[in-house]
Amino acid sequence: MDTKKNYKNFEMNTLIKCLIDSRCRISLFFIVFCTIFVFSCEKFEYEEEYKEEYKEETKEEYINSKYPTKEELDIFYASYWNKPEYQQAHTAKNAIYLTKEEKEIYYYLNIVRLNPPLFAQTYASGYEGDNGWGRGYAWEERKRTLIETLSDMEPLGLIVPDEELFETAHCFAYEGGKLGITGHDRSQTSCISDYHAECCQFGGGKNGLSIIMSFLIDAGENNAELGHRRILLDSRYDKLGASIQPHKTYVFVAVLDLKRKN
C-alpha cells in the first residue's frame, strides 16, 4: 500500500514541478495536444468510414425497396438506345415551348415506334411502375400483352411536335387541371377540340417514360379496349401536342393530342 501511495505522490510532485517549469509545461501541453489530435483523427476516420458503409447499405436497401426509376432504366439500356440511328427520336429537342418532361414524351414514344421489339426487350420489360402510385387494374396482364404486341410489331413512323396541337393540349391540361376534370369533356373549358385522337393521364410518374408506359400498358377497368395503346401505336398518326400541368386532384395531368398524316 505504502509503495503505491509513494508512487502516486511521486507522480503528483513530478507533475507539479513540470507545470512550474515553463519548458516542461510547453512539452506537456504539446504531448496532450498531440494525443487529443490523434484520437480525434482516428475517431473522425472511423465515423467517416462508418458513414460511407452506412450510406452504401442504405442506398442498396433503398434501390431494392422501390421500382427502378427512369434514370436507372436509362443507364441500364444506354448501350441499346444511344446508337446513332436512334438519335432521330429526339424530334422535340428544339421545341422551345416544351418542358424537359414534355420533350421526353416524344423521345420515348419515338423509340417505341422506331424499334418495337427492342423496346419490348428493354424498357417495357424493365418498367415496374411509378413509385408512390398504384399500378391499376390488370396492370401485369396488360404489360405482358404489351410486350407480346411490341415483339411482333414492325417499325412505325416518327412522331413530330406540332405547336398548334400543343396549344390545344396545353389549354385542356391547364384549365382542366385547375377544375379537377377527369376524362375528355372540354365543355367546362374554353379549349377547342382540334385533334383526331387524345390521351389523358391523371397522376402517376411525371416524366416521359412513365407517361408513355402508362398509356401503352393501359391498365384500368375502363381501358379494356386498350384505346391509348392503339392510338400511340397507330402508324396513321404523325403529329403530337403534349402538355403536363398541375391537377387539382391528381397532382398533375398529361394531355397528348394527335393528328393523322395529311
C-alpha atoms as a printed R data frame, in Angstrom:
    type eleno elety resid chain resno       x      y       z
1   ATOM     1    CA   MET     A     1   0.000  0.000   0.000
2   ATOM     2    CA   ASP     A     2   2.841  2.390   1.007
3   ATOM     3    CA   THR     A     3   4.615  1.720  -2.288
4   ATOM     4    CA   LYS     A     4   1.514  2.651  -4.285
5   ATOM     5    CA   LYS     A     5   0.989  5.759  -2.169
6   ATOM     6    CA   ASN     A     6   4.607  6.845  -2.592
7   ATOM     7    CA   TYR     A     7   4.368  6.272  -6.349
8   ATOM     8    CA   LYS     A     8   1.279  8.457  -6.563
9   ATOM     9    CA   ASN     A     9   2.990 11.164  -4.524
10  ATOM    10    CA   PHE     A    10   5.981 10.969  -6.860
11  ATOM    11    CA   GLU     A    11   3.725 11.360  -9.905
12  ATOM    12    CA   MET     A    12   1.977 14.353  -8.350
13  ATOM    13    CA   ASN     A    13   5.245 16.050  -7.385
14  ATOM    14    CA   THR     A    14   6.682 15.449 -10.853
15  ATOM    15    CA   LEU     A    15   3.556 16.941 -12.466
16  ATOM    16    CA   ILE     A    16   3.697 19.996 -10.186
17  ATOM    17    CA   LYS     A    17   7.372 20.571 -10.950
18  ATOM    18    CA   CYS     A    18   6.682 20.212 -14.672
19  ATOM    19    CA   LEU     A    19   3.852 22.751 -14.514
20  ATOM    20    CA   ILE     A    20   6.178 25.220 -12.741
21  ATOM    21    CA   ASP     A    21   8.969 24.762 -15.305
22  ATOM    22    CA   SER     A    22   7.987 26.635 -18.494
23  ATOM    23    CA   ARG     A    23   9.858 24.352 -20.876
24  ATOM    24    CA   CYS     A    24   8.393 21.232 -19.301
25  ATOM    25    CA   ARG     A    25   4.954 22.838 -19.284
26  ATOM    26    CA   ILE     A    26   5.144 23.541 -23.009
27  ATOM    27    CA   SER     A    27   6.261 19.981 -23.698
28  ATOM    28    CA   LEU     A    28   3.426 18.619 -21.571
29  ATOM    29    CA   PHE     A    29   0.835 20.723 -23.329
30  ATOM    30    CA   PHE     A    30   2.266 19.643 -26.686
31  ATOM    31    CA   ILE     A    31   2.029 15.971 -25.745
32  ATOM    32    CA   VAL     A    32  -1.566 16.402 -24.552
33  ATOM    33    CA   PHE     A    33  -2.493 18.316 -27.699
34  ATOM    34    CA   CYS     A    34  -0.981 15.658 -29.983
35  ATOM    35    CA   THR     A    35  -2.738 12.898 -28.069
36  ATOM    36    CA   ILE     A    36  -6.095 14.638 -28.421
37  ATOM    37    CA   PHE     A    37  -5.447 15.409 -32.101
38  ATOM    38    CA   VAL     A    38  -4.503 11.816 -32.947
39  ATOM    39    CA   PHE     A    39  -7.532 10.477 -31.073
40  ATOM    40    CA   SER     A    40  -9.812 12.944 -32.883
41  ATOM    41    CA   CYS     A    41  -8.395 11.975 -36.282
42  ATOM    42    CA   GLU     A    42  -8.878  8.296 -35.582
43  ATOM    43    CA   LYS     A    43 -12.413  8.959 -34.374
44  ATOM    44    CA   PHE     A    44 -13.150 11.071 -37.466
45  ATOM    45    CA   GLU     A    45 -11.799  8.412 -39.822
46  ATOM    46    CA   TYR     A    46 -13.863  5.765 -38.048
47  ATOM    47    CA   GLU     A    47 -17.002  7.888 -38.259
48  ATOM    48    CA   GLU     A    48 -16.420  8.657 -41.946
49  ATOM    49    CA   GLU     A    49 -15.805  5.004 -42.687
50  ATOM    50    CA   TYR     A    50 -18.969  4.101 -40.793
51  ATOM    51    CA   LYS     A    51 -20.946  6.779 -42.611
52  ATOM    52    CA   GLU     A    52 -19.776  5.540 -46.017
53  ATOM    53    CA   GLU     A    53 -20.602  1.964 -45.082
54  ATOM    54    CA   TYR     A    54 -23.985  3.004 -43.743
55  ATOM    55    CA   LYS     A    55 -24.664  5.154 -46.793
56  ATOM    56    CA   GLU     A    56 -23.891  2.264 -49.145
57  ATOM    57    CA   GLU     A    57 -26.083 -0.102 -47.140
58  ATOM    58    CA   THR     A    58 -28.902  2.452 -47.082
59  ATOM    59    CA   LYS     A    59 -28.532  3.112 -50.816
60  ATOM    60    CA   GLU     A    60 -28.596 -0.593 -51.586
61  ATOM    61    CA   GLU     A    61 -31.601 -1.116 -49.368
62  ATOM    62    CA   TYR     A    62 -33.337  1.904 -50.951
63  ATOM    63    CA   ILE     A    63 -32.757  0.687 -54.508
64  ATOM    64    CA   ASN     A    64 -34.000 -2.788 -53.671
65  ATOM    65    CA   SER     A    65 -37.128 -1.478 -51.996
66  ATOM    66    CA   LYS     A    66 -38.537  0.547 -54.910
67  ATOM    67    CA   TYR     A    67 -39.270  0.349 -58.599
68  ATOM    68    CA   PRO     A    68 -36.421  1.252 -60.961
69  ATOM    69    CA   THR     A    69 -36.571  4.943 -61.874
70  ATOM    70    CA   LYS     A    70 -36.445  6.377 -65.366
71  ATOM    71    CA   GLU     A    71 -32.841  7.425 -64.761
72  ATOM    72    CA   GLU     A    72 -31.846  3.921 -63.675
73  ATOM    73    CA   LEU     A    73 -33.520  2.351 -66.698
74  ATOM    74    CA   ASP     A    74 -31.823  4.883 -68.980
75  ATOM    75    CA   ILE     A    75 -28.466  3.744 -67.603
76  ATOM    76    CA   PHE     A    76 -29.358  0.059 -67.879
77  ATOM    77    CA   TYR     A    77 -30.350  0.365 -71.546
78  ATOM    78    CA   ALA     A    78 -27.994  3.114 -72.741
79  ATOM    79    CA   SER     A    79 -25.919  0.676 -74.820
80  ATOM    80    CA   TYR     A    80 -29.029 -0.183 -76.841
81  ATOM    81    CA   TRP     A    81 -30.546  3.242 -77.397
82  ATOM    82    CA   ASN     A    82 -27.546  5.603 -77.564
83  ATOM    83    CA   LYS     A    83 -26.687  4.396 -81.057
84  ATOM    84    CA   PRO     A    84 -26.726  6.983 -83.878
85  ATOM    85    CA   GLU     A    85 -29.800  5.508 -85.603
86  ATOM    86    CA   TYR     A    86 -31.961  6.305 -82.569
87  ATOM    87    CA   GLN     A    87 -30.929  9.936 -82.173
88  ATOM    88    CA   GLN     A    88 -33.661 10.845 -84.656
89  ATOM    89    CA   ALA     A    89 -36.134 10.028 -81.897
90  ATOM    90    CA   HIS     A    90 -35.399 13.448 -80.336
91  ATOM    91    CA   THR     A    91 -37.844 15.200 -82.649
92  ATOM    92    CA   ALA     A    92 -38.818 17.723 -79.959
93  ATOM    93    CA   LYS     A    93 -35.337 18.756 -78.817
94  ATOM    94    CA   ASN     A    94 -35.592 22.202 -80.485
95  ATOM    95    CA   ALA     A    95 -39.209 22.914 -79.477
96  ATOM    96    CA   ILE     A    96 -38.590 25.794 -77.058
97  ATOM    97    CA   TYR     A    97 -42.211 25.839 -75.887
98  ATOM    98    CA   LEU     A    98 -41.917 22.353 -74.366
99  ATOM    99    CA   THR     A    99 -40.543 21.452 -70.940
100 ATOM   100    CA   LYS     A   100 -37.874 18.783 -70.446
101 ATOM   101    CA   GLU     A   101 -40.505 16.246 -69.366
102 ATOM   102    CA   GLU     A   102 -42.745 17.072 -72.330
103 ATOM   103    CA   LYS     A   103 -39.818 16.569 -74.735
104 ATOM   104    CA   GLU     A   104 -39.229 13.184 -73.138
105 ATOM   105    CA   ILE     A   105 -42.730 12.118 -74.192
106 ATOM   106    CA   TYR     A   106 -41.748 12.480 -77.858
107 ATOM   107    CA   TYR     A   107 -38.454 10.660 -77.351
108 ATOM   108    CA   TYR     A   108 -39.848  7.577 -75.599
109 ATOM   109    CA   LEU     A   109 -42.835  7.353 -77.922
110 ATOM   110    CA   ASN     A   110 -40.497  7.561 -80.914
111 ATOM   111    CA   ILE     A   111 -38.097  4.851 -79.764
112 ATOM   112    CA   VAL     A   112 -41.099  2.561 -79.272
113 ATOM   113    CA   ARG     A   113 -42.135  3.266 -82.836
114 ATOM   114    CA   LEU     A   114 -38.623  3.027 -84.299
115 ATOM   115    CA   ASN     A   115 -37.909 -0.425 -82.865
116 ATOM   116    CA   PRO     A   116 -40.892 -2.003 -81.086
117 ATOM   117    CA   PRO     A   117 -39.197 -5.390 -80.391
118 ATOM   118    CA   LEU     A   118 -36.133 -3.730 -78.836
119 ATOM   119    CA   PHE     A   119 -38.352 -1.541 -76.681
120 ATOM   120    CA   ALA     A   120 -40.185 -4.677 -75.557
121 ATOM   121    CA   GLN     A   121 -36.890 -6.293 -74.536
122 ATOM   122    CA   THR     A   122 -35.635 -3.204 -72.681
123 ATOM   123    CA   TYR     A   123 -37.890 -0.513 -71.245
124 ATOM   124    CA   ALA     A   124 -41.170 -2.447 -71.433
125 ATOM   125    CA   SER     A   125 -39.654 -5.466 -69.681
126 ATOM   126    CA   GLY     A   126 -37.741 -3.454 -67.083
127 ATOM   127    CA   TYR     A   127 -40.502 -0.998 -66.216
128 ATOM   128    CA   GLU     A   128 -42.270 -1.908 -62.954
129 ATOM   129    CA   GLY     A   129 -44.455  1.136 -62.321
130 ATOM   130    CA   ASP     A   130 -44.275  4.542 -60.660
131 ATOM   131    CA   ASN     A   131 -43.060  4.908 -57.098
132 ATOM   132    CA   GLY     A   132 -45.808  6.198 -54.856
133 ATOM   133    CA   TRP     A   133 -48.617  5.281 -57.260
134 ATOM   134    CA   GLY     A   134 -50.707  2.150 -57.640
135 ATOM   135    CA   ARG     A   135 -50.349  0.041 -60.749
136 ATOM   136    CA   GLY     A   136 -54.020 -0.154 -61.613
137 ATOM   137    CA   TYR     A   137 -56.425 -2.889 -62.612
138 ATOM   138    CA   ALA     A   138 -54.912 -5.741 -64.717
139 ATOM   139    CA   TRP     A   139 -51.526 -3.983 -64.824
140 ATOM   140    CA   GLU     A   140 -49.356 -7.113 -65.011
141 ATOM   141    CA   GLU     A   141 -51.545 -8.860 -67.546
142 ATOM   142    CA   ARG     A   142 -51.626 -5.823 -69.829
143 ATOM   143    CA   LYS     A   143 -47.892 -5.313 -69.515
144 ATOM   144    CA   ARG     A   144 -47.476 -8.908 -70.698
145 ATOM   145    CA   THR     A   145 -49.731 -8.339 -73.711
146 ATOM   146    CA   LEU     A   146 -47.878 -5.098 -74.488
147 ATOM   147    CA   ILE     A   147 -44.555 -6.943 -74.633
148 ATOM   148    CA   GLU     A   148 -46.117 -9.602 -76.876
149 ATOM   149    CA   THR     A   149 -47.568 -6.946 -79.185
150 ATOM   150    CA   LEU     A   150 -44.335 -4.979 -79.469
151 ATOM   151    CA   SER     A   151 -42.236 -8.103 -80.007
152 ATOM   152    CA   ASP     A   152 -44.040 -8.836 -83.286
153 ATOM   153    CA   MET     A   153 -44.512 -5.267 -84.496
154 ATOM   154    CA   GLU     A   154 -42.834 -3.630 -87.491
155 ATOM   155    CA   PRO     A   155 -41.312 -0.128 -87.164
156 ATOM   156    CA   LEU     A   156 -43.662  2.844 -87.335
157 ATOM   157    CA   GLY     A   157 -43.076  6.407 -88.437
158 ATOM   158    CA   LEU     A   158 -41.737  9.134 -86.162
159 ATOM   159    CA   ILE     A   159 -43.999 11.467 -84.207
160 ATOM   160    CA   VAL     A   160 -43.137 15.159 -84.582
161 ATOM   161    CA   PRO     A   161 -44.199 18.113 -82.430
162 ATOM   162    CA   ASP     A   162 -46.916 20.443 -83.662
163 ATOM   163    CA   GLU     A   163 -47.281 23.816 -81.948
164 ATOM   164    CA   GLU     A   164 -50.987 24.182 -82.716
165 ATOM   165    CA   LEU     A   165 -51.655 20.770 -81.219
166 ATOM   166    CA   PHE     A   166 -49.552 21.795 -78.230
167 ATOM   167    CA   GLU     A   167 -51.811 24.816 -77.681
168 ATOM   168    CA   THR     A   168 -54.845 22.509 -77.855
169 ATOM   169    CA   ALA     A   169 -53.325 20.084 -75.339
170 ATOM   170    CA   HIS     A   170 -51.941 22.821 -73.087
171 ATOM   171    CA   CYS     A   171 -55.284 24.597 -72.863
172 ATOM   172    CA   PHE     A   172 -57.117 21.485 -71.698
173 ATOM   173    CA   ALA     A   173 -54.325 20.359 -69.364
174 ATOM   174    CA   TYR     A   174 -54.150 23.806 -67.757
175 ATOM   175    CA   GLU     A   175 -57.856 24.636 -67.489
176 ATOM   176    CA   GLY     A   176 -58.974 21.066 -66.868
177 ATOM   177    CA   GLY     A   177 -56.296 20.626 -64.210
178 ATOM   178    CA   LYS     A   178 -57.438 23.732 -62.329
179 ATOM   179    CA   LEU     A   179 -61.039 22.494 -62.403
180 ATOM   180    CA   GLY     A   180 -60.094 18.919 -61.485
181 ATOM   181    CA   ILE     A   181 -61.604 17.489 -64.675
182 ATOM   182    CA   THR     A   182 -61.003 13.819 -65.496
183 ATOM   183    CA   GLY     A   183 -61.813 12.440 -68.919
184 ATOM   184    CA   HIS     A   184 -62.008 14.245 -72.264
185 ATOM   185    CA   ASP     A   185 -65.035 16.521 -71.858
186 ATOM   186    CA   ARG     A   186 -63.969 20.114 -72.599
187 ATOM   187    CA   SER     A   187 -67.387 21.705 -72.222
188 ATOM   188    CA   GLN     A   188 -66.419 23.430 -68.952
189 ATOM   189    CA   THR     A   189 -63.321 24.977 -70.532
190 ATOM   190    CA   SER     A   190 -62.580 27.464 -73.304
191 ATOM   191    CA   CYS     A   191 -60.489 24.861 -75.160
192 ATOM   192    CA   ILE     A   192 -61.220 23.703 -78.705
193 ATOM   193    CA   SER     A   193 -61.056 20.045 -79.753
194 ATOM   194    CA   ASP     A   194 -58.870 20.380 -82.828
195 ATOM   195    CA   TYR     A   195 -57.313 16.893 -82.828
196 ATOM   196    CA   HIS     A   196 -58.022 13.407 -84.167
197 ATOM   197    CA   ALA     A   197 -57.143 11.430 -81.021
198 ATOM   198    CA   GLU     A   198 -56.375 12.249 -77.412
199 ATOM   199    CA   CYS     A   199 -54.747 10.515 -74.451
200 ATOM   200    CA   CYS     A   200 -55.028 11.903 -70.904
201 ATOM   201    CA   GLN     A   201 -53.196 10.681 -67.826
202 ATOM   202    CA   PHE     A   202 -54.121 11.813 -64.334
203 ATOM   203    CA   GLY     A   203 -51.388 11.280 -61.742
204 ATOM   204    CA   GLY     A   204 -48.570  8.749 -61.909
205 ATOM   205    CA   GLY     A   205 -44.933  9.421 -62.692
206 ATOM   206    CA   LYS     A   206 -44.267 12.902 -64.020
207 ATOM   207    CA   ASN     A   207 -41.716 12.018 -66.699
208 ATOM   208    CA   GLY     A   208 -41.860 10.998 -70.341
209 ATOM   209    CA   LEU     A   209 -41.160  7.301 -69.816
210 ATOM   210    CA   SER     A   210 -43.778  6.864 -67.084
211 ATOM   211    CA   ILE     A   211 -46.395  8.705 -69.124
212 ATOM   212    CA   ILE     A   212 -45.765  6.691 -72.289
213 ATOM   213    CA   MET     A   213 -45.607  3.390 -70.397
214 ATOM   214    CA   SER     A   214 -48.857  4.195 -68.609
215 ATOM   215    CA   PHE     A   215 -50.616  4.707 -71.939
216 ATOM   216    CA   LEU     A   216 -49.039  1.635 -73.537
217 ATOM   217    CA   ILE     A   217 -49.857 -0.713 -70.643
218 ATOM   218    CA   ASP     A   218 -53.313  0.887 -70.406
219 ATOM   219    CA   ALA     A   219 -54.247 -0.571 -67.013
220 ATOM   220    CA   GLY     A   220 -57.644  0.183 -65.502
221 ATOM   221    CA   GLU     A   221 -61.140 -1.232 -65.615
222 ATOM   222    CA   ASN     A   222 -62.268  1.408 -68.130
223 ATOM   223    CA   ASN     A   223 -59.404  0.682 -70.543
224 ATOM   224    CA   ALA     A   224 -60.298 -2.856 -71.580
225 ATOM   225    CA   GLU     A   225 -60.260 -1.823 -75.263
226 ATOM   226    CA   LEU     A   226 -56.650 -0.584 -74.881
227 ATOM   227    CA   GLY     A   227 -57.561  2.655 -76.626
228 ATOM   228    CA   HIS     A   228 -54.487  4.601 -75.525
229 ATOM   229    CA   ARG     A   229 -52.148  1.823 -76.669
230 ATOM   230    CA   ARG     A   230 -53.879  1.567 -80.028
231 ATOM   231    CA   ILE     A   231 -53.622  5.316 -80.606
232 ATOM   232    CA   LEU     A   232 -49.908  5.603 -79.793
233 ATOM   233    CA   LEU     A   233 -49.047  2.539 -81.903
234 ATOM   234    CA   ASP     A   234 -51.135  3.634 -84.888
235 ATOM   235    CA   SER     A   235 -48.977  4.398 -87.934
236 ATOM   236    CA   ARG     A   236 -51.523  6.918 -89.231
237 ATOM   237    CA   TYR     A   237 -50.592  9.482 -86.566
238 ATOM   238    CA   ASP     A   238 -47.503 11.611 -87.071
239 ATOM   239    CA   LYS     A   239 -48.156 14.896 -85.226
240 ATOM   240    CA   LEU     A   240 -48.410 15.408 -81.469
241 ATOM   241    CA   GLY     A   241 -49.011 18.162 -78.966
242 ATOM   242    CA   ALA     A   242 -48.142 17.234 -75.377
243 ATOM   243    CA   SER     A   243 -48.588 19.212 -72.180
244 ATOM   244    CA   ILE     A   244 -48.072 18.404 -68.494
245 ATOM   245    CA   GLN     A   245 -49.837 20.647 -65.979
246 ATOM   246    CA   PRO     A   246 -50.825 20.597 -62.284
247 ATOM   247    CA   HIS     A   247 -54.122 18.898 -61.446
248 ATOM   248    CA   LYS     A   248 -56.461 19.819 -58.608
249 ATOM   249    CA   THR     A   249 -56.990 16.199 -57.519
250 ATOM   250    CA   TYR     A   250 -54.296 14.038 -59.117
251 ATOM   251    CA   VAL     A   251 -51.234 16.302 -58.674
252 ATOM   252    CA   PHE     A   252 -50.676 16.556 -62.422
253 ATOM   253    CA   VAL     A   253 -52.290 15.751 -65.757
254 ATOM   254    CA   ALA     A   254 -50.639 14.894 -69.065
255 ATOM   255    CA   VAL     A   255 -52.625 15.572 -72.262
256 ATOM   256    CA   LEU     A   256 -51.493 14.198 -75.624
257 ATOM   257    CA   ASP     A   257 -53.363 15.411 -78.707
258 ATOM   258    CA   LEU     A   258 -52.562 13.727 -82.027
259 ATOM   259    CA   LYS     A   259 -53.369 14.206 -85.697
260 ATOM   260    CA   ARG     A   260 -53.194 11.828 -88.614
261 ATOM   261    CA   LYS     A   261 -50.999 12.317 -91.640
262 ATOM   262    CA   ASN     A   262 -52.320 14.664 -94.323
